[in-house]
Amino acid sequence: MSELEPLQVKQEEPEDHQIKEEQEDLKHQQIKERRKPFSCVICKKCLTFKSAFEPHMRTHTCEKPFTCVTCGKSFSHKHVLTQHMMIHTGEKPFSCVTCGKSFSIKQSLTYHMMTHTGEKPFSCVNCGKSFSIKQNLTQHMMIHTGEKPFSCVTCGKSFNQKQSLTRHMMTHTSEKPFSCVTCGKSFNRKQSLTQHMMIHTGEKPFSCVTCGKSFSIKQSLTYHMMTHTGEKPFSCVNCGKSFSIKQHLTQHMMIHTGGKPFSCVTCGKSFSMKQNLTQHMMIHAGEKPFSCVTCGKSFSRKDFFTQHMMIHTGEKPFSCVTCGKSFSRKDFFTQHMMIHTGEKPFSCVTCGKGFRHKSALTQHMMIHTGEKPFSCVTCGKSFSIKQKLTRHMRIHTGEKPFSCYLTIFGKVHSKCLYLFPDKVEEYCVECNMLHCNASENIIDMVNN
């Protein structure tokens, strides 16, 4: 019996191995193509099912075959119409097991649950900021890229969100589809109507964990929290001043650019903020919608009305920690604090003198420019300050509205006569009262 010969194994050539890999890749590609046989001729996107391919094509044709029988609004997808119908029916079948809040869409509930868990799985590779929704990350990325793909066909302004463009278009059409059932006021955003309704209900669901103050808008709470943390993330590239709100930085930048895009059609006066223009228009209309129930006085602005009410209530919520003095207005408190700090933020570019108030700097600048915009209609004399013109006019009218109460009893302070021999109106340093009986009246009393 002969010995068995060893089994010979044929070695695979490198060329054969490469051919085999290419065949595997081709086979894999064919399987992939069979999985997505529906290809869009416009954007080349491939889809697996015909049911998905047909709605996709509507994104290019803008066709919206599904119409709401209640309001007439149309949609390109049937499931979107189904979700929309729940607005009319009020149906919200998806409820949060933690807080009980209900939603009409399951996806909205999924996003909501992340507010309880704190989960934010989508992170920005540029700045590290995280988001709970992928769409929010996509929109955020446009801040870094500067991309604004949605443009207004009327004015050309561009936006990074389609929703922002939709809201913007309403400024051209003046469309305000969301109306308050209580007062009839209309809004172009549903969110604005929801926030407005809280004025009538008094609801303030967002509370500060530090001081307990409540707000009707979550964004207001976010801004408020920065007063405790001192955070001011928005900085001016020109002067370095920082702000806690981006809108405040935008308004501040107009000081450097001189931009005042909002103009009054009646008098032509321009403003850097739309809100200021709206308030200014009330001057021409004579509108004063905010009335005091105590004295009946009316105001064109809510903040003026709020400040006025403190006269009746005696409320002074802003207190100085240094001397204990209290104020009814925050701007008065801010100005007062400069007395303790010695801060004078407004400086003259000519002589370097500093001032606590911008109005004081404006008046001071007239010394250098020689400007005297306030003129007497009787004699033509001009003044740099309106108060000086008011005093001067009393020479012509003979008006003497202020009396030193001690001169009524024939007592004249020597300091008062010595310090102000030729003034029409000044302070008596001893009796601390304003008088404008002039030095002539005082001298007559002394002589008699």
Contacts in CASP RR format, 6 or more apart in sequence:
PFRMAT RR
TARGET T0000
AUTHOR 0000-0000-0000
METHOD contacts of the structure
MODEL  1
MSELEPLQVKQEEPEDHQIKEEQEDLKHQQIKERRKPFSCVICKKCLTFK
SAFEPHMRTHTCEKPFTCVTCGKSFSHKHVLTQHMMIHTGEKPFSCVTCG
KSFSIKQSLTYHMMTHTGEKPFSCVNCGKSFSIKQNLTQHMMIHTGEKPF
SCVTCGKSFNQKQSLTRHMMTHTSEKPFSCVTCGKSFNRKQSLTQHMMIH
TGEKPFSCVTCGKSFSIKQSLTYHMMTHTGEKPFSCVNCGKSFSIKQHLT
QHMMIHTGGKPFSCVTCGKSFSMKQNLTQHMMIHAGEKPFSCVTCGKSFS
RKDFFTQHMMIHTGEKPFSCVTCGKSFSRKDFFTQHMMIHTGEKPFSCVT
CGKGFRHKSALTQHMMIHTGEKPFSCVTCGKSFSIKQKLTRHMRIHTGEK
PFSCYLTIFGKVHSKCLYLFPDKVEEYCVECNMLHCNASENIIDMVNN
33 46 0 8 1.000
35 48 0 8 1.000
36 46 0 8 1.000
36 47 0 8 1.000
36 48 0 8 1.000
37 46 0 8 1.000
37 48 0 8 1.000
38 46 0 8 1.000
38 47 0 8 1.000
38 48 0 8 1.000
38 49 0 8 1.000
38 50 0 8 1.000
38 52 0 8 1.000
38 53 0 8 1.000
39 45 0 8 1.000
39 46 0 8 1.000
39 47 0 8 1.000
40 46 0 8 1.000
40 47 0 8 1.000
40 53 0 8 1.000
40 56 0 8 1.000
40 57 0 8 1.000
40 60 0 8 1.000
42 57 0 8 1.000
42 60 0 8 1.000
43 60 0 8 1.000
45 56 0 8 1.000
47 53 0 8 1.000
47 56 0 8 1.000
55 76 0 8 1.000
55 77 0 8 1.000
58 64 0 8 1.000
58 65 0 8 1.000
58 76 0 8 1.000
58 77 0 8 1.000
59 76 0 8 1.000
62 76 0 8 1.000
63 76 0 8 1.000
64 74 0 8 1.000
64 75 0 8 1.000
64 76 0 8 1.000
65 74 0 8 1.000
65 76 0 8 1.000
66 74 0 8 1.000
66 75 0 8 1.000
66 76 0 8 1.000
66 77 0 8 1.000
66 78 0 8 1.000
66 80 0 8 1.000
66 81 0 8 1.000
67 73 0 8 1.000
67 74 0 8 1.000
67 75 0 8 1.000
67 81 0 8 1.000
68 74 0 8 1.000
68 75 0 8 1.000
68 81 0 8 1.000
68 84 0 8 1.000
68 85 0 8 1.000
68 88 0 8 1.000
70 85 0 8 1.000
70 88 0 8 1.000
71 88 0 8 1.000
73 84 0 8 1.000
75 81 0 8 1.000
75 84 0 8 1.000
83 104 0 8 1.000
83 105 0 8 1.000
86 92 0 8 1.000
86 104 0 8 1.000
87 104 0 8 1.000
90 104 0 8 1.000
91 104 0 8 1.000
92 102 0 8 1.000
92 103 0 8 1.000
92 104 0 8 1.000
93 102 0 8 1.000
93 104 0 8 1.000
94 102 0 8 1.000
94 103 0 8 1.000
94 104 0 8 1.000
94 105 0 8 1.000
94 106 0 8 1.000
94 108 0 8 1.000
94 109 0 8 1.000
95 101 0 8 1.000
95 102 0 8 1.000
95 103 0 8 1.000
95 109 0 8 1.000
96 102 0 8 1.000
96 103 0 8 1.000
96 109 0 8 1.000
96 112 0 8 1.000
96 113 0 8 1.000
96 116 0 8 1.000
98 113 0 8 1.000
98 116 0 8 1.000
99 116 0 8 1.000
101 112 0 8 1.000
103 109 0 8 1.000
103 112 0 8 1.000
111 132 0 8 1.000
111 133 0 8 1.000
114 120 0 8 1.000
114 132 0 8 1.000
115 132 0 8 1.000
118 132 0 8 1.000
119 132 0 8 1.000
120 130 0 8 1.000
120 131 0 8 1.000
120 132 0 8 1.000
121 130 0 8 1.000
121 132 0 8 1.000
122 130 0 8 1.000
122 131 0 8 1.000
122 132 0 8 1.000
122 133 0 8 1.000
122 134 0 8 1.000
122 136 0 8 1.000
122 137 0 8 1.000
123 129 0 8 1.000
123 130 0 8 1.000
123 131 0 8 1.000
123 137 0 8 1.000
124 130 0 8 1.000
124 131 0 8 1.000
124 137 0 8 1.000
124 140 0 8 1.000
124 141 0 8 1.000
124 144 0 8 1.000
126 141 0 8 1.000
126 144 0 8 1.000
127 144 0 8 1.000
129 140 0 8 1.000
131 137 0 8 1.000
131 140 0 8 1.000
139 160 0 8 1.000
139 161 0 8 1.000
141 147 0 8 1.000
142 148 0 8 1.000
142 160 0 8 1.000
143 160 0 8 1.000
146 160 0 8 1.000
147 160 0 8 1.000
148 158 0 8 1.000
148 159 0 8 1.000
148 160 0 8 1.000
149 158 0 8 1.000
149 160 0 8 1.000
150 158 0 8 1.000
150 159 0 8 1.000
150 160 0 8 1.000
150 161 0 8 1.000
150 162 0 8 1.000
150 164 0 8 1.000
150 165 0 8 1.000
151 157 0 8 1.000
151 158 0 8 1.000
151 159 0 8 1.000
151 165 0 8 1.000
152 158 0 8 1.000
152 159 0 8 1.000
152 165 0 8 1.000
152 168 0 8 1.000
152 169 0 8 1.000
152 172 0 8 1.000
154 169 0 8 1.000
154 172 0 8 1.000
155 172 0 8 1.000
157 168 0 8 1.000
159 165 0 8 1.000
159 168 0 8 1.000
167 188 0 8 1.000
167 189 0 8 1.000
169 175 0 8 1.000
170 176 0 8 1.000
170 188 0 8 1.000
171 188 0 8 1.000
175 188 0 8 1.000
176 186 0 8 1.000
176 187 0 8 1.000
176 188 0 8 1.000
177 186 0 8 1.000
177 188 0 8 1.000
178 186 0 8 1.000
178 187 0 8 1.000
178 188 0 8 1.000
178 189 0 8 1.000
178 190 0 8 1.000
178 192 0 8 1.000
178 193 0 8 1.000
179 185 0 8 1.000
179 186 0 8 1.000
179 187 0 8 1.000
179 193 0 8 1.000
180 186 0 8 1.000
180 187 0 8 1.000
180 193 0 8 1.000
180 196 0 8 1.000
180 197 0 8 1.000
180 200 0 8 1.000
182 197 0 8 1.000
182 200 0 8 1.000
183 200 0 8 1.000
185 196 0 8 1.000
187 193 0 8 1.000
187 196 0 8 1.000
195 216 0 8 1.000
195 217 0 8 1.000
197 203 0 8 1.000
198 204 0 8 1.000
198 216 0 8 1.000
199 216 0 8 1.000
202 216 0 8 1.000
203 216 0 8 1.000
204 214 0 8 1.000
204 215 0 8 1.000
204 216 0 8 1.000
205 214 0 8 1.000
205 216 0 8 1.000
206 214 0 8 1.000
206 215 0 8 1.000
206 216 0 8 1.000
206 217 0 8 1.000
206 218 0 8 1.000
206 220 0 8 1.000
206 221 0 8 1.000
207 213 0 8 1.000
207 214 0 8 1.000
207 215 0 8 1.000
207 221 0 8 1.000
208 214 0 8 1.000
208 215 0 8 1.000
208 221 0 8 1.000
208 224 0 8 1.000
208 225 0 8 1.000
208 228 0 8 1.000
210 225 0 8 1.000
210 228 0 8 1.000
211 228 0 8 1.000
213 224 0 8 1.000
215 221 0 8 1.000
215 224 0 8 1.000
223 244 0 8 1.000
223 245 0 8 1.000
225 231 0 8 1.000
226 232 0 8 1.000
226 244 0 8 1.000
227 244 0 8 1.000
230 244 0 8 1.000
231 244 0 8 1.000
232 242 0 8 1.000
232 243 0 8 1.000
232 244 0 8 1.000
233 242 0 8 1.000
233 244 0 8 1.000
234 242 0 8 1.000
234 243 0 8 1.000
234 244 0 8 1.000
234 245 0 8 1.000
234 246 0 8 1.000
234 248 0 8 1.000
234 249 0 8 1.000
235 241 0 8 1.000
235 242 0 8 1.000
235 243 0 8 1.000
235 249 0 8 1.000
236 242 0 8 1.000
236 243 0 8 1.000
236 249 0 8 1.000
236 252 0 8 1.000
236 253 0 8 1.000
236 256 0 8 1.000
238 253 0 8 1.000
238 256 0 8 1.000
239 256 0 8 1.000
241 252 0 8 1.000
243 249 0 8 1.000
243 252 0 8 1.000
251 272 0 8 1.000
251 273 0 8 1.000
254 260 0 8 1.000
254 272 0 8 1.000
255 272 0 8 1.000
258 272 0 8 1.000
259 272 0 8 1.000
260 270 0 8 1.000
260 271 0 8 1.000
260 272 0 8 1.000
261 270 0 8 1.000
261 272 0 8 1.000
262 270 0 8 1.000
262 271 0 8 1.000
262 272 0 8 1.000
262 273 0 8 1.000
262 274 0 8 1.000
262 276 0 8 1.000
262 277 0 8 1.000
263 269 0 8 1.000
263 270 0 8 1.000
263 271 0 8 1.000
263 277 0 8 1.000
264 270 0 8 1.000
264 271 0 8 1.000
264 277 0 8 1.000
264 280 0 8 1.000
264 281 0 8 1.000
264 284 0 8 1.000
266 281 0 8 1.000
266 284 0 8 1.000
267 284 0 8 1.000
269 280 0 8 1.000
271 277 0 8 1.000
271 280 0 8 1.000
279 300 0 8 1.000
279 301 0 8 1.000
282 288 0 8 1.000
282 300 0 8 1.000
282 301 0 8 1.000
283 300 0 8 1.000
286 300 0 8 1.000
287 300 0 8 1.000
288 298 0 8 1.000
288 299 0 8 1.000
288 300 0 8 1.000
289 298 0 8 1.000
289 300 0 8 1.000
290 298 0 8 1.000
290 299 0 8 1.000
290 300 0 8 1.000
290 301 0 8 1.000
290 302 0 8 1.000
290 304 0 8 1.000
290 305 0 8 1.000
291 297 0 8 1.000
291 298 0 8 1.000
291 299 0 8 1.000
291 305 0 8 1.000
292 298 0 8 1.000
292 299 0 8 1.000
292 305 0 8 1.000
292 308 0 8 1.000
292 309 0 8 1.000
292 312 0 8 1.000
294 309 0 8 1.000
294 312 0 8 1.000
295 312 0 8 1.000
297 308 0 8 1.000
299 305 0 8 1.000
299 308 0 8 1.000
307 328 0 8 1.000
307 329 0 8 1.000
309 315 0 8 1.000
310 316 0 8 1.000
310 328 0 8 1.000
311 328 0 8 1.000
314 328 0 8 1.000
315 328 0 8 1.000
316 326 0 8 1.000
316 327 0 8 1.000
316 328 0 8 1.000
317 326 0 8 1.000
317 328 0 8 1.000
318 326 0 8 1.000
318 327 0 8 1.000
318 328 0 8 1.000
318 329 0 8 1.000
318 330 0 8 1.000
318 332 0 8 1.000
318 333 0 8 1.000
319 325 0 8 1.000
319 326 0 8 1.000
319 327 0 8 1.000
319 333 0 8 1.000
320 326 0 8 1.000
320 327 0 8 1.000
320 333 0 8 1.000
320 336 0 8 1.000
320 337 0 8 1.000
320 340 0 8 1.000
322 337 0 8 1.000
322 340 0 8 1.000
323 340 0 8 1.000
325 336 0 8 1.000
327 333 0 8 1.000
327 336 0 8 1.000
335 356 0 8 1.000
335 357 0 8 1.000
337 343 0 8 1.000
338 344 0 8 1.000
338 345 0 8 1.000
338 356 0 8 1.000
339 356 0 8 1.000
342 356 0 8 1.000
343 356 0 8 1.000
344 354 0 8 1.000
344 355 0 8 1.000
344 356 0 8 1.000
345 356 0 8 1.000
346 354 0 8 1.000
346 355 0 8 1.000
346 356 0 8 1.000
346 357 0 8 1.000
346 358 0 8 1.000
346 360 0 8 1.000
346 361 0 8 1.000
347 353 0 8 1.000
347 354 0 8 1.000
347 355 0 8 1.000
347 361 0 8 1.000
348 354 0 8 1.000
348 355 0 8 1.000
348 361 0 8 1.000
348 364 0 8 1.000
348 365 0 8 1.000
348 368 0 8 1.000
350 365 0 8 1.000
350 368 0 8 1.000
351 368 0 8 1.000
353 364 0 8 1.000
354 361 0 8 1.000
355 361 0 8 1.000
355 364 0 8 1.000
363 384 0 8 1.000
363 385 0 8 1.000
365 371 0 8 1.000
366 372 0 8 1.000
366 373 0 8 1.000
366 384 0 8 1.000
367 384 0 8 1.000
370 384 0 8 1.000
371 384 0 8 1.000
372 382 0 8 1.000
372 383 0 8 1.000
372 384 0 8 1.000
373 382 0 8 1.000
373 384 0 8 1.000
374 382 0 8 1.000
374 383 0 8 1.000
374 384 0 8 1.000
374 385 0 8 1.000
374 386 0 8 1.000
374 388 0 8 1.000
374 389 0 8 1.000
375 381 0 8 1.000
375 382 0 8 1.000
375 383 0 8 1.000
375 389 0 8 1.000
376 382 0 8 1.000
376 383 0 8 1.000
376 389 0 8 1.000
376 392 0 8 1.000
376 393 0 8 1.000
376 396 0 8 1.000
378 393 0 8 1.000
378 396 0 8 1.000
379 396 0 8 1.000
381 392 0 8 1.000
383 389 0 8 1.000
383 392 0 8 1.000
391 424 0 8 1.000
391 425 0 8 1.000
391 436 0 8 1.000
393 399 0 8 1.000
394 400 0 8 1.000
394 424 0 8 1.000
394 425 0 8 1.000
394 436 0 8 1.000
395 424 0 8 1.000
400 436 0 8 1.000
400 437 0 8 1.000
400 438 0 8 1.000
401 436 0 8 1.000
402 425 0 8 1.000
402 433 0 8 1.000
402 434 0 8 1.000
402 435 0 8 1.000
402 436 0 8 1.000
402 437 0 8 1.000
403 435 0 8 1.000
403 436 0 8 1.000
403 437 0 8 1.000
404 413 0 8 1.000
404 416 0 8 1.000
404 428 0 8 1.000
404 431 0 8 1.000
404 433 0 8 1.000
404 434 0 8 1.000
404 435 0 8 1.000
404 437 0 8 1.000
405 431 0 8 1.000
405 433 0 8 1.000
406 412 0 8 1.000
406 413 0 8 1.000
406 428 0 8 1.000
406 431 0 8 1.000
406 433 0 8 1.000
407 435 0 8 1.000
407 437 0 8 1.000
407 441 0 8 1.000
407 442 0 8 1.000
407 445 0 8 1.000
410 445 0 8 1.000
412 442 0 8 1.000
412 445 0 8 1.000
412 446 0 8 1.000
413 428 0 8 1.000
413 429 0 8 1.000
413 430 0 8 1.000
413 431 0 8 1.000
415 428 0 8 1.000
415 429 0 8 1.000
415 430 0 8 1.000
416 428 0 8 1.000
416 429 0 8 1.000
416 430 0 8 1.000
416 431 0 8 1.000
416 435 0 8 1.000
416 442 0 8 1.000
417 439 0 8 1.000
417 442 0 8 1.000
417 443 0 8 1.000
417 446 0 8 1.000
419 426 0 8 1.000
419 429 0 8 1.000
420 426 0 8 1.000
420 439 0 8 1.000
421 439 0 8 1.000
422 439 0 8 1.000
423 438 0 8 1.000
423 439 0 8 1.000
424 436 0 8 1.000
424 438 0 8 1.000
425 434 0 8 1.000
425 435 0 8 1.000
425 436 0 8 1.000
426 434 0 8 1.000
426 435 0 8 1.000
427 433 0 8 1.000
427 434 0 8 1.000
428 434 0 8 1.000
428 435 0 8 1.000
END
